[in-house]
Amino acid sequence: ETGVTQTPRHLVMGMTNKKSLKCEQHLGHNAMYWYKQSAKKPLELMFVYNFKEQTENNSVPSRFSPECPNSSHLFLHLHTLQPEDSALYLCASSPTDTLSSYEQYFGPGTRLTVT
Amino acid sequence: AQSVAQPEDQVNVAEGNPLTVKCTYSVSGNPYLFWYVQYPNRGLQFLLKYITGDNLVKGSYGFEAEFNKSQTSFHLKKPSALVSDSALYFCAVRDGRAAGNKLTFGGGTRVLVKP
């Protein structure tokens, strides 16, 4: 888990709140990812960013809004969430050069509870 | 398209016995294969990968995996399991010919090692 940090580690929010999750990687990678992990679907890819540009949105509801200001930081802005959005949100990063294997490195996750 | 399957939701094994976690994959091109482990309330940790070369790959914590092209499998193995190996294990695949850097993860296999 070293190299990719996530804050906060735990978050409880009401359905009308607005909050943000933060991810930072210290590995010099140029790709970053958001995943949702819940009991029903163990690991769902949400968003992919390459060189700060969003390259994949896996049909994620608009109440989740990602932001990638630079290759080292990734945010997930949350608003008007539903109880079913309660899950562990994982951030990951990876290299993007063609000689690499695109191995992803994960942060510890943010445990989100929507009340 | 790329996909991966982990046919067992849970594997139970006695401490000291061999451990095997199964994974099969499907890709159009060359497979890049990965195994990750997740301990409770933690992110995913990389164990090992196969890109090319020897079919038997050695990784962290005494784990190894065997790539079998004819059976499209990449089973994870450990000769002698420890109680501390109890965790959730994910297999992942990337099509080496595909554009982008998306990994597809299996549904996960929970390993329980009993003393």
Interface residues (C-beta under 8 A of the other chain):
Chain A: E1 V4 Q6 A31 P42 L43 L45 V48 N50 T55 E56 L90 A92 S94 T96 S101 Y102 E103 Q104 Y105 F106 G107 P108 G109 R111
Chain B: Y32 F34 Y36 N41 R42 G43 L44 Q45 F46 K49 I51 L88 F90 R94 G100 N101 K102 L103 F105 G107 G108
